Amino acid sequence: MILRMYKFLVSLFIVYNISGCAQSQTEKQGAQKLDALGFKSTLETVKNVQLIDVRTREEFASGHLVGSVNYDIYLNDFDAQLAALDKTKPVMVYCKGGGRSAEACEKLEQMGFGQIYDMGGGIMAWEAKGFPTEGMQGSIVMPDKITKDDFAVLKTNSSLLLVDFYAPWCAPCKKMEPILEKLSKEFEGRITIERINVDDAKSLCKELKVESLPVVTTYKTGVEMNRKSGFQDEAALRAMLEELLK
């Protein structure tokens, strides 16, 4: 009798722990970060997806994923818009380069959403793969301010060149700005340092496969010598510049 009772209690303990662990893992699953290809595949296979673009209205109008809805992360009602989503359905989130979507996914996790997908590299990575986008009906898409021809002229006129591809909303880009200003003065007359806003050069960025931010590239007589993605501190940037002088 005692042995049977012991076995019964052990079995209950095992069942409780298995179910408890499964529940805990589900709750703590968090957002899944996918590359552009994985994001596209998931979007095509997962049902009842809520596809959210967290960029500004102007960015959304310039081109967005088919079927996406625009919730601007900078607006005061952003959290309320996220909270109004259906928690029983998957949420897929993207932005320009991945920074804002990651922030949005953290909010969704805190709100109790269970199935969240974040596109690493954002729509920049999506477009670099040649995947389709659509413009907002009735919107005016402005032409690029910096074209491929402009960039070709820049490379021709600057035998030694460092280019920082950035965006005004990109936190690491902002952090790098004063460093680049300092180095630009220090290397003036020897190396040209230029910053290109990716929102002003969409076609160029697509051709150069700029898929994340920031991206820093160096050129010698028009040939790309080095490329680094993500925040670069002063030592890293200085090393790239000194490498050009060799």
C-alpha positions in Angstrom: 0.0 0.0 0.0 2.7 2.4 1.0 4.8 1.4 -2.1 1.8 2.1 -4.4 1.1 5.4 -2.8 4.8 6.4 -3.2 4.7 5.5 -6.9 1.5 7.5 -7.4 3.1 10.6 -5.7 6.3 10.2 -7.8 4.2 10.0 -11.0 2.3 13.1 -10.1 5.5 14.9 -9.3 6.9 14.0 -12.8 3.8 15.0 -14.6 3.6 18.3 -12.8 7.3 19.1 -13.5 7.0 18.2 -17.2 3.9 20.4 -17.7 5.5 23.1 -15.6 8.7 23.1 -17.6 6.8 23.1 -20.9 4.7 26.1 -19.8 7.8 27.9 -18.5 9.6 27.4 -21.8 6.6 28.6 -23.8 6.4 31.7 -21.7 10.1 32.4 -21.9 10.4 31.6 -25.6 10.6 35.3 -26.6 11.0 36.7 -30.1 12.6 34.7 -32.8 15.1 36.7 -34.8 15.1 35.6 -38.5 17.1 36.7 -41.5 15.2 38.1 -44.5 14.9 34.6 -46.1 13.7 33.0 -42.9 11.2 35.9 -42.4 9.8 35.5 -45.9 9.5 31.7 -45.5 7.8 32.1 -42.1 5.4 34.7 -43.5 4.4 32.4 -46.3 3.8 29.3 -44.1 2.5 30.6 -40.7 -1.2 31.3 -40.7 -3.0 34.3 -39.3 0.1 36.5 -39.1 -0.1 40.1 -37.9 2.6 41.8 -39.9 3.7 45.1 -38.4 6.0 47.8 -39.9 7.3 50.0 -37.0 8.9 52.7 -39.2 7.5 56.2 -39.7 4.6 56.9 -42.1 7.0 58.5 -44.6 9.3 55.4 -44.6 6.2 53.1 -44.9 5.0 55.1 -47.9 8.3 54.7 -49.7 7.9 51.0 -49.7 6.8 48.2 -47.4 6.1 44.5 -47.2 2.9 43.4 -48.9 0.1 43.2 -46.3 1.9 45.0 -43.5 0.3 47.5 -41.2 2.2 50.7 -40.1 2.5 51.3 -36.3 5.1 54.2 -35.9 7.2 53.4 -32.9 7.9 57.1 -32.3 4.2 58.0 -31.8 2.6 58.2 -28.4 -0.1 55.6 -29.2 2.4 52.9 -30.3 2.1 50.8 -27.1 -1.7 51.0 -27.2 -1.6 49.8 -30.8 0.6 46.8 -29.9 -1.6 46.0 -26.9 -4.7 45.9 -29.2 -3.2 43.0 -31.3 -4.5 39.5 -30.9 -2.3 37.6 -28.5 -3.5 34.3 -29.9 -2.0 35.0 -33.3 1.6 35.3 -34.3 3.2 38.8 -34.7 5.9 39.5 -37.3 7.8 42.8 -36.9 10.2 44.7 -39.1 11.7 48.1 -39.5 14.5 49.7 -41.6 17.6 47.9 -40.2 16.4 45.9 -37.2 16.9 48.2 -34.3 13.4 49.5 -33.8 11.8 46.1 -34.5 13.9 44.6 -31.7 12.7 47.3 -29.3 9.1 46.6 -30.4 9.5 42.9 -29.9 10.7 43.5 -26.3 7.5 45.4 -25.7 5.4 42.6 -27.2 7.2 40.1 -24.9 6.5 42.2 -21.9 2.8 42.4 -22.9 2.6 38.6 -22.9 2.6 37.8 -26.6 4.0 34.3 -27.2 4.7 34.0 -31.0 6.9 36.9 -32.1 9.2 37.1 -35.1 11.7 39.9 -35.7 13.4 40.4 -39.1 17.1 41.0 -38.6 18.5 43.6 -41.0 14.9 44.9 -41.6 13.6 45.9 -45.0 17.1 46.8 -46.1 18.0 43.1 -45.9 14.7 42.2 -47.5 15.2 44.5 -50.5 18.8 43.4 -50.9 17.5 39.9 -51.5 15.2 41.2 -54.2 12.1 40.3 -52.3 8.9 42.3 -53.3 7.6 45.4 -51.6 4.7 47.7 -52.4 4.2 51.5 -52.1 1.3 53.1 -50.3 -1.6 53.9 -52.6 -1.7 57.6 -53.5 1.7 58.3 -51.9 4.5 60.2 -53.7 7.8 58.3 -53.6 10.6 60.8 -53.8 13.6 60.0 -56.0 16.9 59.2 -54.3 19.0 62.3 -53.4 22.2 60.3 -53.9 22.4 58.1 -57.0 24.8 55.5 -58.2 26.2 58.0 -60.5 26.8 60.5 -57.7 28.7 57.8 -55.8 30.8 56.9 -58.8 31.8 60.6 -59.1 32.6 60.6 -55.3 35.0 57.6 -55.7 36.6 59.1 -58.8 37.3 62.5 -57.1 38.5 60.8 -53.9 41.4 58.4 -54.3 41.2 57.5 -50.6 37.7 57.4 -49.3 35.8 56.3 -46.2 32.0 56.1 -46.4 29.7 55.8 -43.4 26.2 54.5 -44.4 23.9 55.7 -41.6 20.4 56.8 -40.7 19.3 59.6 -38.4 17.2 57.2 -36.3 20.0 54.7 -35.8 21.5 54.9 -32.3 24.9 53.4 -33.1 25.1 55.8 -36.1 24.5 58.8 -33.8 27.2 57.5 -31.5 29.7 57.3 -34.3 29.0 60.7 -35.7 31.3 62.8 -33.4 34.1 60.2 -33.8 33.9 60.6 -37.6 33.8 64.4 -37.3 37.0 64.3 -35.2 38.8 61.9 -37.6 37.6 63.9 -40.6 39.5 66.9 -39.3 42.5 64.9 -38.4 42.8 63.2 -41.8 41.7 66.2 -43.8 43.7 66.5 -47.1 44.7 62.9 -47.0 41.5 60.9 -46.8 37.9 61.9 -47.7 35.3 60.9 -45.1 31.7 61.0 -46.2 28.4 60.0 -44.5 25.5 58.8 -46.7 22.0 58.7 -45.3 20.6 55.4 -46.5 17.1 56.9 -46.8 18.5 59.2 -49.5 20.2 56.4 -51.4 18.0 53.4 -51.5 19.0 52.1 -55.0 22.7 52.6 -54.2 22.4 50.8 -50.8 20.6 47.9 -52.6 23.3 47.6 -55.2 26.1 47.7 -52.5 24.2 45.2 -50.3 24.1 47.5 -47.3 21.8 45.3 -45.2 22.4 46.7 -41.7 23.4 49.9 -40.0 25.8 51.4 -39.6 28.1 50.2 -42.4 31.6 51.7 -42.9 33.5 51.1 -46.2 36.8 52.2 -47.4 37.9 52.7 -51.1 41.3 53.2 -52.7 41.2 54.5 -56.3 37.5 53.4 -56.5 38.1 49.8 -55.3 36.5 48.7 -52.0 39.2 47.7 -49.5 37.4 47.1 -46.3 33.9 46.9 -44.9 32.6 46.7 -41.3 29.1 46.5 -40.0 27.8 47.8 -36.7 29.2 50.4 -34.3 33.0 51.0 -34.7 34.9 52.8 -32.0 37.6 55.4 -32.6 40.4 52.8 -32.6 38.6 50.6 -35.2 37.9 53.6 -37.5 41.4 54.9 -37.1 42.8 51.5 -38.1 40.6 51.5 -41.3 41.9 55.0 -42.2 45.6 54.1 -41.5 45.2 51.0 -43.6 44.2 53.2 -46.5 47.4 55.2 -46.2 49.7 52.2 -46.6 
